[in-house]
Amino acid sequence: MQQSTVTANGIEFAYLSDGPSDGPLALCLHGFPDTAHTWRYLLPRLGEAGYHAVAPFLRGYAPTAIPADGRFDTGTLGLDACALHEALGGDGDAVIIGHDWGAFATYVAAAIEPDRWRRVVTGAVPPFASMAAGFFTFDQLRRSWYVFFFQTPFAEHAVSLDGYEFIDRLWSDWSPGYDGAWDAARVKEALGTPERVAAAIGYYRTMFAGPSDDATTAAAQEAGNTVAPQPTLYLHGADDGCMGIDIIGPVTDHLAPGSEMVSVEQAGHFFHVEQPDVVNGHILRFLTAP
């Protein structure tokens, strides 16, 4: 894999890439607490299949810049994806793959500018309409305690304590049985300053903020609540300790015709590094289907 930079939506993004630069774009978007490095197994497989596979570090995650506008809402994330498509020379054969916060961005990008993306893959976060009721069950609220804690002014301090042990514990809780030490170390590098910790937590502080005051961004946010027209593959770890598979609802009822859902057995939240052969096989099968 190579590391490069590109400017899109007013931000300099760093990204990892594999495959031919003139192949169809496959844009892979990470979540929290995560980095582009967790696509390290998928990017070469996509490259072998002829894709220009690109995994950017999302806004605020080093070495990508911290945005001067301080925007981290889902509409902005989706517009980032569309701008990256443009900057990287994508066309209508491009595909987009998103995990966790990357899934939020993917739902927005696929809906607001559908002509850019031929097929869609998301994971770990289903469409909100599918999980809405389940999210407010006691068991899921207990799993999602950090979302509410991140609304407080104490969050940055807590995440940074004891060498960012908070990150290690989330990986351990969310992917039980997986040794995520290497991956967590990459997250600590990406969030290694107070400003970057604040940026990552800023994603969560937008969740209850309502529509953006920018009309374009607000329209993108609203689009993310609609059903995008592309067939979508949705993946979820059977042992996910962040969002229980029991609460995600009838996912394919809220996706376009031709969509699929796959439960990844013996895997938790970070299924793409826990079971890479299984996950990558499903993704390549879906993307290359007629």
N, C-alpha and C positions, 0 to 999 in steps of 0.2 A: 504494500500500500504506500501511496505517496501522500504527503501533507502539503497543502497549498492554501492560498487565500483568494477570496473574491469579494467584491463589494456589491451588496444587494440591499435594497430598501434603506439606504443610507448608513449601513453598517459593514465593517470589514469582517467577514466570516472566515474562520479557518475551517478546513475540511480535510478528511481522509478520502482517498479515492482509489479505485482499481478499475481495470478494464479499458477498452479503447475509447479515446476521447471523442470519436465520431460515432459511437454507439448510442442507442436510445438512453436517455437519462433515467437512472433509478435513484431517487432521492430518499435517503434513510434518515429519519429524525428521531433523536433520543429523547428521554424524559428525565425524571429526577428520582433519586440522586444518581446521575448517570452521565456518560459522555459518549462521544462518537466511537470510542474504542470498543463498546459492546457490539458494534456491527462488524467486528474484526473477522468473524467466521462467515458472515453473509457476503461482504463486499467481494472477496475473491470468487465466490460461487457465481455471483451476478456478473463479474467480469468475464469469467469463463463462458458464460452464456451470451456474451456479446454486449452487455450493458456497460454504459459509463456510470459506474456505481459511485455515489458521492454521499458521504456522511458528514454533515456540518456539525460543529459545536454550536449549540443554540445560543442566541443572544445572551450575553452576560457570562457565559462559560468560557474560561480561558482555553485557547488563545483568541477566541472571538472577542470582539470589543464589547464593552458595557454600553448600552444605548444611551445617548445623551437625553433622549425624550423620556426615559424611564418607563416605557410602555412594555408590558409583559402579558397583556390580555390575549385571549385566543384568536381574536380577529387579527391582531398584529402578527401573531405567530403564523397564521395561515397566509397572510400577505407576504411575510418573509419567505415562505416556501415558494409562492408564486414568483417572487422577485428572484429567488435563486434559480428557478427554472429558466427564467429569462436570461440571467447573467451567465448561466452555464450552457446556453445554447440548446435548451430542451425544445422538443416539438411535441406533436400530438401523440407520439408513441411512448412518451415518458410514463413512468410509473412512480408512485409515491408510497412509502412504507413508514409508518409511525408507531412508536411505542410510548405509552404513558402520556406525558405532555406532547410528545410527537404525534400521538394519535389525535389529540385535540386539534393540533395544527393541521393534520391531514384531513380531518372531517371538514374543516373550514376551507382549505385550499381546493379540495375536490369539488366542493359545492359552489364556491364563489367564481372559480375559473375552470369549469369542467373540461373545456377543450384542451387544456394543457396535459391532462392525465388520462391514460388509457385504462389502467387498472389500479386498484387501491388495496393496500394491506394495512390493517391496524391491529394493535394488541394491547391488552392489559386495561384499557379503558373503552368500554362499549359506547355506542351513541347514548346520550343522556336520556332520551325518551325511553330507552330500554331498561336502564338501571335506576330510574328516578325513584320508584317506590322502594326498591331494595336498599338503596343507599341509606335510608333513614331507619332501617332496622337496628336494634340494639347491637347485634354482633358486628354489623358493618361500621356503625358509629364508633365502636370500640377500636376497630382497626384504623379508622380515619381520624383518630385523636389529633394527629400532627397537623392536619389541615386547619383545625380550629386553634391549636397552639400557635401556628404561624401567623395568626392575626394579631398576636400580642407583641408588645415591644421587647419581650424577653427572648424572642426566637433566635435572633442572630447570636446572642451570647451563648445560648444553650447548644446550638449546633457546633460552635467553635471550641467548646470545652474539651479538655483532655485529648488533644490531638484529633479533634473532629470525630470522637468516638460515636457520636450520633449517627454518622454516615455508616460506620461499621454495623451498628445495631439495626439500622433499617434494612441493610442488605441481609443480615442474618434472619431477621423476623420475616421479611417478605419472600425470601427464597430459602426456606428451611432446608438444612442439609447441604447446601452449596457453599463452597469456600470462596467467598467473594472478596478476599483480601486484595488481590491484584486490581480488581475493578474499583473497589472503594478507594484504593490509593490514587487511581487516575482521577476520581471525583475530587479528592482532596487537593490535587494539583490544580484542577479547574476552578475550584472555589476557595483558593488559598489566601484570599484577602478579605477583610471585612466588607469591602464594596461588592465583591463577587458573591459572598454569602447572602448579602442583602438582595442582590439581583435574583438569585435562585428562589429566595423566599418571596420576592416580589410577584412571581407567577401566582402564588397562592393568594396573595393579598388582592389580586384582581378578581378572584372568584365571586366575591360578594359585592363588587363595586358597581354593578349595573352596566348599562350600555356605555360605550366610549363617547366622549364629547367630540370625537372626529367622525364625520359622516361616513367616510369610506371604511374606517375601521368598524364602526357600528354595523354597517351593512354586512361586513365580513363575519362579525360575531353572529348576527342573525342567520346568515347562510349556514353556519355550522350547526344550527338546530334543525336543518332540513335534511332530506334524504338526497344525497348526491347520486347522479345517474349511473356511475360506473359500478360494475360488479366489484364487490369487496370481499376479501378474505379476512375474517376476524379470528385472532388467536388468543387463547387465555390459558395460563398455567393452572392445572388442576389443583395445585397446592398453594396458590397465591395467597400470601399472608397480608397483602395490602388491600386488594379488592377480592373478596371471596367469590368464587365461581358460582356459588349458590344464589347470589343476589343480582347477577348481571342481566337476568330477564331473557326474553325471546329476541336475541340480537338480530337474527336475520329478518325478523318482521320490520325492522327499522333500517334496512339496507336495500339497495337496488336488487331487482331480479338477477339471478345468476350468482348471488353472494353465497358464501359458506361461512360456517363457524367450525373451528377445530379446538378441542380441549387437548392441551399438551400434557400428557401423563408424566408423572415423576418430575415435575417442574413447578416452580413458583413464579413470582412476578417477573424475574429476569430470564424467562424461558429460552431466549435466543442465545444465551451463553451457557445455560444449563443443559439443554438438549439441542445443540446446534445442527446436528445432522438431520434430526427429525423435522425441526422447524424450517430449516433451509430447503429441505425436500418439498415440504408443503408450499412454501413461497414460490419456488421455481416451477412446480407443477401448475400452480394457479396462474402465474404470470405468463407462462408459455402456452396455456390452453387456448384453443381457437375461439 
